[in-house]
Amino acid sequence: MKKLICSALCAGVLLTLSACGQKKQEEALAEWTREGYFQDEDENMLSVTWMEDIDEPGWYVGCMLGEDPIEDSWGGTLPQEGNALKGTLTSSGSKEPLNVTVTEDGTDGLALAVDGGETYHFTKFDMPEATIFITINTEGWGNIAYTEGEQTPEVDEEYPYQSAVINLEKPETYTFLAWPSVGNIFVKWTKNGKDFSNEAQITVDLDETADYIAVFEEDPDWQNPVMNFVGNYESGRAHALVECFGKEEAWITIEWGSSVSELARWDINGRLDPETKTIDYSTATKTIIVFNEKGEIVKDEIAYENGTGSIVFNDDGTFTWHEDQSEYDEDMVFEWVSGSEDN
């Protein structure tokens, strides 16, 4: 069953008054009474909770409209307008905020209307009381994934987990998966501080409260693949220095003198794909440096940031640089300088 991942939810009950015409008597807002957890037929979840211990006590509303507990969840404090809670809910992930209106629906339900979108109809839902509490953590540099049942968990390479909490009403079977960050290796799983398994993927019967830890350590044999290309390179008046950066990335500095008094410098950082020997980058900085007759810097100005392009290391010891922002419709080929490995 999908579990609600919203925090306690609430939005301020304002004693605003609604006017019906210029001379009609103002009437107080009706008291908001429907709170707790709600679920619709698609197992979307809604929570409305009064919050006292915040700067402006009120009703906090949270919803999960989909499968992803992060990307499909929104929450925020909503003011009461008339007989509705109305305002903006902020995403727990990267999605846009939702402008919503919450109203009573039926004898004990709620309707959540999204501006410009759907209206969801929820009925009262009794949240199961958890009796088994499971924590999953990491020690060292690595990641985890988990899922109900015995199938292999899906791995989120972009936003991996390093910790998780599972609260269960009754015993269930789960599968845990651990995988190391670059330059590290998986060692073992522990349960409540004791060795549990040397397998990265384990299927466990969660029938008691427990703490699981995936243990990782640095790989003593790991070498940054950029090490094979470290050194100085030249292309006409341009000079390049290739260095290792972190476990798998490169830092490349390219300098090109347009004249005796002006120099352009690019600082490029990116991950090397060992199979294609390619670095696709998107955070390069180009700087223009101007010198006076004494060789002193009189101008040091950034021309652009977040530059994009690619660097491909060729089998003949050269590398090809493609700059998307280049004023010239031509790639540059840099040749390795003999003896630069000693620098």
N, C-alpha and C positions, 0 to 999 in steps of 0.2 A: 504494500500500500504506500502511496506517496505520502511523505510526512512533511508537515508544515515547517518551513525553515525560517519563518519570520520571527522577529523578536516580539516582545510584548508590544501591543499596538494601541495608539490612542490619538484623539484630536480634540482640541480645546472646545469645551462647551461655552460658547460666548453668550452673554446675556444681551445680545443684539436684539433690537426690536424691528419688526416689519410693519411698514406703514401701508395701509390700504386707502389710497387717496389722500388729498391734502389735509382733510379735517377729521379723518377717521381716527378713533382711539387706537393707540399702539398696544399690541398684544405681546406678552412674553412668549419665548420659544417653548415648545413642548419638550418635556424631559426625554432625553435619549436613554433607552433602556436595553437595547439589544447589544449584548457583548458576548465574547467568547469565541469559539471556533466554528467555522461554517465550511461546507463542502458542496460542490455541484456534481452533476451526473458524470462529468469528465474527470473527477477527482482533483479539480482545481481547488485551492484552499484560500480562505479569507479569515482574518482574525481582527477583532475589534476589542480593545482593552483600554480601560481608564488608567492613566498614568499620573500618579501624584508626585513622584520624586523626580520631576524634571523642572526646568526653568519656568515653563508655563504649563501647569497641569492641564490635561485634556485627553481627548480620545486619540489613540495611536492605531492606525489602520495598516495592516500588512496583507499582501496577497502573493500567491504563487500560481501563476497562470501558464503552466507548462510543466515539462519534465525536469528541467535543470534548476536545482535549488539556488543557484547563484544568478544566472542570466535571466531566469524567468520569475524573479522575485522583486517586489517593490514594497516600500514602506514609508510612512511619514505621519506627522500629526496633522489632522484635518479639522478646520473650524466648522462649527455647525451653522448652516444657513437654512433658515426655515426648519423643516423637518428632515433635513438631510445633512450628511457630512460631505463637504465638498472642498476639493483642493488638489494639490499635486503630490504624487508619490514618487520617491526617488528610487532608481534601480540599484539593486545590490551588486549588479555586474556592470556591463558596458552599454546597456540599452538606454534609449531615451526615457525621460520621466513620463509619467502618465498623469493626465488631468482627469480626475474621476469624481463621480457623485455616488454616494452610498445612501440607499433608502430602504425602508422596511418593505418586505416582500412576503405576502401571505401572513399566516398566523405567527410564525416564529423565524422566518427567513430574512435574507437581505439581498438586495440587488446592487450590483456594482456596474455602473455605466461608465465606459471609457469614452472620453470626448473623441469623436471622429472614428470610433471603433465599435466593438461589441458591447453587449450588456450581458452580464453573467448573473445567474440566479442561484443563490446558495440557500441550503437548509441547515439547520442546527446540526452540529457534529460534536460528538463526545470524544475528545482526544483520549486515546488509551493511556493509562498510567504506566510509565516505564518501571520495570523491576530489575532489568539487566542493563548495566552501563558499561559500554566498551569504549576504550580509547585506543587510537592507533597513532603512533608517533615515529619519528625517524631520529637516528643518531648518526652523525656524519652527513655527507653530502649525497642525498638521494631522494627518491620520490615514492609515493604509494598510490595505489588505486584499489577499489573494493567494489563488490557487487553482491547482491543476494543470490543464493544458489551456488551451483558448482561450475558455472561458465567462467571463462577468462574475462576479467574486468576490462573495460575500455580505458585506454591510456590517453590522457589529455596532455599532449606534448607542449602546448602553448601555456596552459595554466595548470600545472601538476600540483597535487596535494603533497604536503609534508606532514600533515596531521589530520585527524578526523575523529568524530564522536558518533557512536551508534547507540541509541537508546531503544530497548526492546521491551515489549509487554510480555513476551513469552520466548522460549528458545527458538532460534532460527539458525540456518546454515548460511555461511557467507564464504566468499573467496577473496583473499587478499593477494595483491601483487606488489612486489618491490622492485624498483629498477634504479641503478646508480646514475648520478650526474656524470658528465664527461670527466674522465681522469680518475674515477673512483670505481670500486667494486663492491658488490653485495657480499655480506659476510654471513648473516644469520637473522632469524626472527627470535625474539625473546618474549616470554609470557610471564608477567608479574616478576620480572627480573631474572628469570631462569631461562637457559637455552631451550628453544622450542623446536626450531627447524632450520636446516641449512638450505632448503628450497626457497627460491624467490617467490614462487606462487604456492599458496597453501589454501586448502579448504578446511574450515573449522566449524565446529558446532558451538555456537555461542549460547551456552546454557548457564553461565555465571558471569558476574562482573569481573572484568579483567583488563589489564593494560598490555597491549602488544607494541613492540618496538622493532622496526626494521633497522638493522645495524649495517653501516657502510664504512669503508676506510679507503684511503688514497691508494691508487694502483701504483706500486713501486716501479712498474715497467712502462708507465705511460709517458709518452713524449708528444708534445704539441706537434701536429703534422706540419706546421709552418716552419719548423726547425730545418726541414729539407730545403727551404728556399731563403733562409736568412742571409742577408748580405747587402752589398751596394750594387746598384745598377745605373746605367747611363743610357741616354737617348738624346744625341745631339747636345744641346745646352742644358738639358734636363738631367737631374740626378735624383735617384730614389734610394731610400733605405728601408729594407724589409726587416721587421723585428717580430718576435713572438709576443703575444699578449694573452695572458690567462692560460686556460687549458687547451683551447682549440682555435683561438682567434689570432689575427695578425694586426700589427700597427705599421702602416706604411706612410712614410713622409716623402712627398715629391716636391722638388724645388726646380723652378724654371726661371732663368734670368732673361727678361725681355730686353734689358739694357744694363749698362754698368751701374745704374742707380736704382733700378727697380727689380724686385723679385716677387714671384708668385709662389706661394707654398700651399700644398694640399695635405691635410691630416686625415688619413683614411683608416677606419677601423671596421673589421668584419670577420665573419667566421669562414674558414676555408673548408670547402667540400672536398674531402680527400679523393673521391672518385673522379670528379670532373676537374680537380685542381683549380677551382674557381672561387673567387670571393665576390659575392654580390653585396654591395654596401648601400646604405641609405642615410648615413649620418656624417658624411664628409664635410670638412670645413675648408674653405679657400680663403687665404689671407694675402693681402697685397702689402708688401714692405718696401718703403722708399728710403734711400740713403742720401746723405749730403756728400759733398766733396771729400770730407774727412772720414767717410765710411760710417758715420753715425746714423742711427735710425731716426728719421724725422716723421715717418708715418707708418703706422701698423694698424691696418684697417681690415675688418672681415668683409669679404666680397659676398659670400653666401654661406649658409649653414644647411645641414641636412641634405647635402648633395648626394646624388645617386650615380651609380655606374657599376663597373665590374673590372676585375683583374683576373686574367687567366695565365697560369704558369705553364709554359710550353716545354716540350720534351727536349728542346735544344738549349735549355738553360736561360731562355729569355722569358719575359712576361709581356702580355699585351694589355694595355690600359684603355678602357672605353669610358669616357666621361659624358654623361647625358647632358650636362650643361655646357659642353665645349662649344666655343665659337667657331671651331673648325670641324668640318665633317670628315674627320679622319682619326683613327685610333693611333696610339703611340706604342712602339715596341721598344722595350728596355733590355739591354744586354747586361749580363752579369759581369762585374768587374773582378778580374783574377786577383786573388789575394785578399778579397774582402771578407773571407771567412775568418781571418785572423783579427779583424777589427772588433 
